[in-house]
């Protein structure tokens, strides 16, 4: 049996960061025993062929602290997060499951608020919860509430979203500002206040993705969209590193093009955090053929959650498997996957 990190004999918070330690844990332990060609792709959702139909299936667990924060709650986050994992495979979500692990002592009004938020998110996304489970554990054996959601979606004929399709010359698109969620969670947890409004970006992205696919289908160019990924744990830099590694391509991005809200930038500077490594819960990266990039951006900007969409870079073969960040001062640097866990319990 391989030990995921030979400097540790126990699991650490770093193993759940979404960065390099998480990847090492998955590859050297989980994939050693759970061998399956679909699982080995390590996508946000599995795409399965079932009697001639392509179905997407995903599951995710949420342990955010605090459970209520500006812009959302653990309930909304759980619904939107699983919907987005399906959407990143180009799937149209059709239903969800809901699993709750509740700690003894959680206030009934808090639980009611969470369920109300879940119901609201489902109605807004038009994706229902159709099955579920509830467990209660003794006081001190959990942290108020943990939520697991799973989802099933349908991938329409002709849709093929995969990092394996990324090619030199592709454009890298981003649906809006980065680091909003992670910084909001951190400042709420620590009771910090900054000038300007900090708010989580949690939202469901499937309608915007379906809008892109529908527009491309009308022009018989649906194959122009190559890859999608939402930069959650580990942020934009780590997610791009994963895509670069999966595709053996180089992701070159331009720092000055990346939208960052002024309060978020100020908070990051004060706390010495790089916004490119902070989690997002309502943004996605799209990689597409360059000639279709502007038309895709137009579609993204037609949705409220995509108004600040922008092209942030391009795919090259300069440094295969790496991410190059071109700085505002005219220099450049390599962005590595996240190492360590600067912000635990954010999603």
C-alpha positions as CSV (number, residue, x, y, z in Angstrom):
1,X,0.0,0.0,0.0
2,X,1.4,3.4,-0.9
3,X,1.3,6.2,1.6
4,X,0.0,9.4,0.0
5,X,2.5,11.7,1.7
6,X,5.5,10.0,3.1
7,X,6.2,12.9,5.5
8,X,2.8,12.3,7.2
9,X,1.3,9.2,8.9
10,X,-2.1,10.8,9.3
11,X,-4.4,12.7,7.1
12,X,-4.0,16.5,7.3
13,X,-6.2,19.4,6.3
14,X,-3.9,19.8,3.3
15,X,-5.2,16.6,1.9
16,X,-8.6,18.2,1.5
17,X,-7.4,21.5,0.0
18,X,-7.9,20.6,-3.6
19,X,-4.2,21.2,-4.3
20,X,-1.2,19.0,-4.8
21,X,-1.7,17.0,-1.6
22,X,-5.3,16.2,-2.6
23,X,-4.1,15.0,-6.0
24,X,-1.4,12.9,-4.4
25,X,-3.9,11.3,-2.0
26,X,-6.4,10.5,-4.9
27,X,-3.8,9.2,-7.3
28,X,-1.6,7.2,-4.9
29,X,-4.3,5.7,-2.7
30,X,-7.9,6.0,-4.0
31,X,-7.1,5.2,-7.6
32,X,-4.8,2.3,-6.6
33,X,-7.8,0.4,-5.2
34,X,-10.8,1.9,-7.0
35,X,-9.7,1.2,-10.5
36,X,-12.2,2.2,-13.2
37,X,-11.6,3.9,-16.5
38,X,-14.3,6.5,-15.9
39,X,-13.0,7.3,-12.4
40,X,-9.5,7.5,-13.7
41,X,-10.4,10.6,-15.8
42,X,-10.8,12.5,-12.5
43,X,-13.5,14.8,-13.9
44,X,-16.0,16.8,-11.8
45,X,-18.7,14.4,-12.9
46,X,-18.6,10.9,-14.5
47,X,-20.1,10.6,-18.0
48,X,-21.7,7.2,-18.6
49,X,-23.2,5.6,-21.6
50,X,-26.5,4.0,-20.5
51,X,-28.4,2.2,-23.3
52,X,-27.3,4.7,-25.9
53,X,-27.8,7.8,-23.7
54,X,-25.0,9.8,-22.1
55,X,-25.7,10.5,-18.4
56,X,-23.5,12.6,-16.1
57,X,-23.3,11.6,-12.4
58,X,-21.6,13.6,-9.6
59,X,-21.4,13.7,-5.8
60,X,-20.0,16.3,-3.4
61,X,-19.9,17.0,0.3
62,X,-20.0,20.4,2.0
63,X,-18.5,21.2,5.4
64,X,-18.4,25.0,5.2
65,X,-17.8,27.1,8.3
66,X,-19.7,29.4,9.0
67,X,-22.8,27.7,7.7
68,X,-24.4,31.1,6.9
69,X,-22.4,33.8,5.2
70,X,-23.0,36.9,3.0
71,X,-24.5,35.8,-0.3
72,X,-25.5,32.3,0.8
73,X,-25.5,29.3,3.1
74,X,-24.3,25.7,3.2
75,X,-27.7,24.7,1.8
76,X,-27.4,26.9,-1.3
77,X,-23.8,25.9,-1.7
78,X,-24.6,22.2,-1.7
79,X,-27.3,22.5,-4.4
80,X,-25.3,24.9,-6.6
81,X,-22.0,23.0,-6.2
82,X,-23.4,19.7,-7.5
83,X,-25.3,21.3,-10.3
84,X,-22.1,23.0,-11.4
85,X,-20.2,19.8,-11.4
86,X,-22.7,18.3,-13.8
87,X,-22.7,21.5,-15.9
88,X,-18.9,21.3,-16.3
89,X,-19.5,18.2,-18.4
90,X,-22.0,20.0,-20.5
91,X,-24.8,18.1,-18.8
92,X,-28.4,19.4,-18.2
93,X,-29.0,18.5,-14.5
94,X,-32.3,16.7,-14.0
95,X,-32.4,15.7,-10.3
96,X,-30.4,15.7,-7.0
97,X,-30.1,13.7,-3.8
98,X,-29.7,15.3,-0.4
99,X,-27.9,13.7,2.6
100,X,-27.7,15.5,6.0
101,X,-25.4,14.7,8.9
102,X,-26.7,16.8,11.8
103,X,-24.9,17.3,15.1
104,X,-27.1,17.0,18.2
105,X,-27.8,20.6,19.4
106,X,-28.2,22.3,16.1
107,X,-31.0,24.9,16.4
108,X,-34.2,23.9,14.7
109,X,-34.5,27.4,13.3
110,X,-31.0,27.1,11.7
111,X,-32.0,23.7,10.2
112,X,-35.2,25.2,8.9
113,X,-33.3,28.1,7.3
114,X,-30.9,25.7,5.6
115,X,-33.7,23.6,4.2
116,X,-35.5,26.8,3.0
117,X,-32.3,27.9,1.3
118,X,-32.0,24.4,-0.4
119,X,-35.6,24.7,-1.6
120,X,-35.0,28.2,-3.0
121,X,-31.9,27.1,-4.8
122,X,-33.7,24.1,-6.3
123,X,-36.6,26.3,-7.5
124,X,-34.2,28.9,-9.0
125,X,-32.2,26.2,-10.8
126,X,-35.3,24.2,-11.8
127,X,-33.6,21.0,-10.5
128,X,-35.5,19.1,-7.8
129,X,-34.3,17.0,-4.9
130,X,-35.9,13.6,-5.4
131,X,-34.3,11.4,-2.6
132,X,-32.4,11.9,0.6
133,X,-31.2,10.7,4.0
134,X,-30.7,12.2,7.4
135,X,-28.4,11.1,10.3
136,X,-27.9,12.8,13.7
137,X,-24.6,12.3,15.5
138,X,-23.9,13.1,19.2
139,X,-22.8,16.5,20.3
140,X,-19.1,17.1,19.5
141,X,-19.0,14.4,16.8
142,X,-19.5,16.9,13.9
143,X,-19.6,20.6,13.4
144,X,-23.3,21.6,13.4
145,X,-24.1,20.1,9.9
146,X,-22.5,18.4,7.0
147,X,-24.3,18.0,3.6
148,X,-23.8,15.6,0.7
149,X,-25.5,16.1,-2.6
150,X,-25.4,13.9,-5.7
151,X,-26.8,14.7,-9.1
152,X,-27.7,13.2,-12.4
153,X,-27.7,15.1,-15.7
154,X,-28.2,14.4,-19.4
155,X,-25.5,15.1,-21.9
156,X,-27.0,15.9,-25.3
157,X,-25.9,14.3,-28.5
158,X,-22.8,16.0,-30.0
159,X,-21.6,17.4,-26.6
160,X,-18.0,16.3,-25.8
161,X,-16.4,18.3,-23.0
162,X,-13.0,17.0,-21.9
163,X,-9.5,18.4,-21.1
164,X,-8.2,15.9,-23.7
165,X,-9.7,18.1,-26.4
166,X,-7.7,21.2,-25.4
167,X,-5.5,22.3,-28.3
168,X,-2.8,24.8,-29.0
169,X,-4.4,28.1,-30.1
170,X,-7.5,27.7,-27.9
171,X,-8.7,30.7,-26.0
172,X,-9.1,30.7,-22.2
173,X,-12.4,32.3,-21.0
174,X,-13.5,33.2,-17.4
175,X,-17.1,33.9,-16.4
176,X,-16.3,36.7,-13.9
177,X,-14.3,37.9,-10.9
178,X,-12.3,35.5,-8.8
179,X,-11.9,34.8,-5.0
180,X,-15.2,36.2,-3.9
181,X,-16.4,33.1,-2.1
182,X,-13.2,32.1,-0.3
183,X,-12.5,35.6,1.0
184,X,-16.1,36.1,2.1
185,X,-16.0,32.8,4.1
186,X,-12.7,33.8,5.7
187,X,-13.7,37.3,6.7
188,X,-17.1,36.1,8.0
189,X,-15.4,33.4,10.1
190,X,-12.8,35.7,11.6
191,X,-15.2,38.7,12.1
192,X,-13.2,40.9,9.8
193,X,-14.7,44.0,8.1
194,X,-13.5,45.7,5.0
195,X,-14.6,48.8,3.1
196,X,-16.9,47.6,0.3
197,X,-19.2,44.6,0.1
198,X,-17.8,41.1,0.3
199,X,-20.3,38.4,-0.9
200,X,-20.0,34.8,-2.0
201,X,-20.6,34.2,-5.7
202,X,-22.4,30.9,-5.1
203,X,-24.9,30.3,-8.0
204,X,-25.9,27.6,-10.4
205,X,-24.1,27.8,-13.8
206,X,-25.9,25.2,-15.9
207,X,-28.2,27.6,-17.7
208,X,-25.3,29.7,-18.9
209,X,-23.5,26.6,-20.1
210,X,-26.6,25.3,-21.9
211,X,-26.9,28.8,-23.5
212,X,-23.3,28.5,-24.9
213,X,-24.0,24.9,-26.2
214,X,-27.3,26.0,-27.7
215,X,-25.7,28.9,-29.5
216,X,-22.9,26.8,-30.9
217,X,-25.3,24.1,-31.9
218,X,-27.3,26.6,-34.0
219,X,-24.1,27.4,-35.9
220,X,-23.2,23.8,-36.2
221,X,-20.0,24.4,-34.2
222,X,-20.8,22.7,-30.9
223,X,-17.4,21.0,-31.1
224,X,-15.7,24.4,-30.7
225,X,-16.2,24.2,-26.9
226,X,-13.4,21.9,-25.6
227,X,-13.3,22.1,-21.8
228,X,-15.1,23.5,-18.8
229,X,-14.1,23.6,-15.2
230,X,-15.3,25.6,-12.1
231,X,-12.3,26.8,-10.1
232,X,-13.5,25.9,-6.6
233,X,-10.9,24.6,-4.0
234,X,-7.4,25.7,-5.0
235,X,-8.8,28.6,-7.1
236,X,-8.1,29.6,-10.7
237,X,-4.4,28.8,-10.7
238,X,-4.8,25.3,-9.3
239,X,-7.6,24.5,-11.7
240,X,-5.7,25.7,-14.7
241,X,-2.7,23.7,-13.5
242,X,-5.0,20.6,-13.5
243,X,-6.2,21.3,-17.0
244,X,-2.6,21.9,-18.2
245,X,-1.5,18.7,-16.7
246,X,-4.5,16.7,-18.1
247,X,-4.0,18.1,-21.6
248,X,-0.2,18.4,-21.7
249,X,-0.6,21.9,-22.9
250,X,0.5,25.3,-21.5
251,X,-2.1,27.7,-20.1
252,X,-0.9,31.3,-20.5
253,X,-3.0,33.9,-18.8
254,X,-2.7,37.7,-18.4
255,X,-3.0,38.9,-14.8
256,X,-4.4,42.3,-15.8
257,X,-7.3,40.7,-17.6
258,X,-8.5,38.7,-14.5
259,X,-11.4,40.5,-12.8
260,X,-11.0,40.9,-9.0
261,X,-13.5,43.0,-7.0
262,X,-11.8,45.9,-5.2
263,X,-12.8,44.7,-1.6
264,X,-11.5,41.2,-2.4
265,X,-8.2,42.6,-3.7
266,X,-7.9,44.7,-0.6
267,X,-8.6,41.8,1.7
268,X,-6.1,39.5,-0.1
269,X,-3.4,42.2,0.0
270,X,-3.9,42.8,3.7
271,X,-3.8,39.1,4.6
272,X,-1.0,38.2,2.2
273,X,-3.2,35.9,0.0
274,X,-3.0,35.4,-3.7
275,X,-6.6,35.7,-5.2
276,X,-5.6,33.2,-7.9
277,X,-5.6,30.5,-5.3
278,X,-8.8,31.4,-3.5
279,X,-12.0,29.3,-4.0
280,X,-14.9,30.3,-6.2
281,X,-18.4,28.9,-6.2
282,X,-20.1,30.6,-9.1
283,X,-17.5,31.0,-11.8
284,X,-16.2,28.7,-14.6
285,X,-13.3,28.5,-17.0
286,X,-14.2,27.7,-20.6
287,X,-11.6,26.7,-23.2
288,X,-12.7,26.9,-26.8
289,X,-11.5,27.5,-30.3
290,X,-10.2,31.0,-30.7
291,X,-12.5,31.9,-33.6
292,X,-15.6,31.3,-31.5
293,X,-14.3,32.9,-28.3
294,X,-15.9,36.3,-28.7
295,X,-19.3,34.8,-29.6
296,X,-19.2,32.6,-26.5
297,X,-18.3,35.6,-24.4
298,X,-21.4,37.4,-25.8
299,X,-23.6,34.5,-24.7
300,X,-22.0,34.4,-21.2
301,X,-22.5,38.2,-20.8
302,X,-26.2,37.8,-21.6
303,X,-26.7,36.0,-18.3
304,X,-26.6,38.0,-15.0
305,X,-24.0,35.7,-13.5
306,X,-21.7,36.1,-16.5
307,X,-21.8,39.8,-17.1
308,X,-18.1,40.2,-16.3
309,X,-17.0,37.3,-18.6
310,X,-13.7,37.9,-20.3
311,X,-10.9,36.2,-22.3
312,X,-8.0,35.9,-20.0
313,X,-5.4,33.9,-22.0
314,X,-4.6,31.3,-24.6
315,X,-3.3,27.7,-24.9
316,X,0.2,27.3,-26.2
317,X,2.9,24.6,-26.2
318,X,5.6,26.8,-24.6
319,X,5.7,25.0,-21.2
320,X,3.6,21.8,-21.6
321,X,1.7,20.9,-18.4
322,X,2.3,24.3,-16.8
323,X,0.6,27.6,-16.2
324,X,2.3,30.9,-17.2
325,X,1.0,34.1,-15.6
326,X,1.9,37.3,-17.5
327,X,2.1,40.0,-14.9
328,X,0.9,43.6,-15.2
329,X,4.5,44.8,-15.0
330,X,5.4,43.0,-18.1
331,X,7.1,40.0,-16.5
332,X,5.9,36.4,-16.2
333,X,5.9,33.6,-13.7
334,X,4.9,29.9,-13.4
335,X,1.9,29.2,-11.3
336,X,2.1,26.0,-9.3
337,X,-0.8,24.0,-7.9
338,X,-1.9,25.0,-4.4
339,X,0.4,23.6,-1.7
340,X,-0.9,23.8,1.9
341,X,-4.4,24.7,3.2
342,X,-4.6,28.5,3.7
343,X,-8.4,28.5,4.0
344,X,-9.9,25.2,5.5
345,X,-13.6,24.5,5.6
346,X,-14.7,26.9,2.8
347,X,-16.9,24.6,0.8
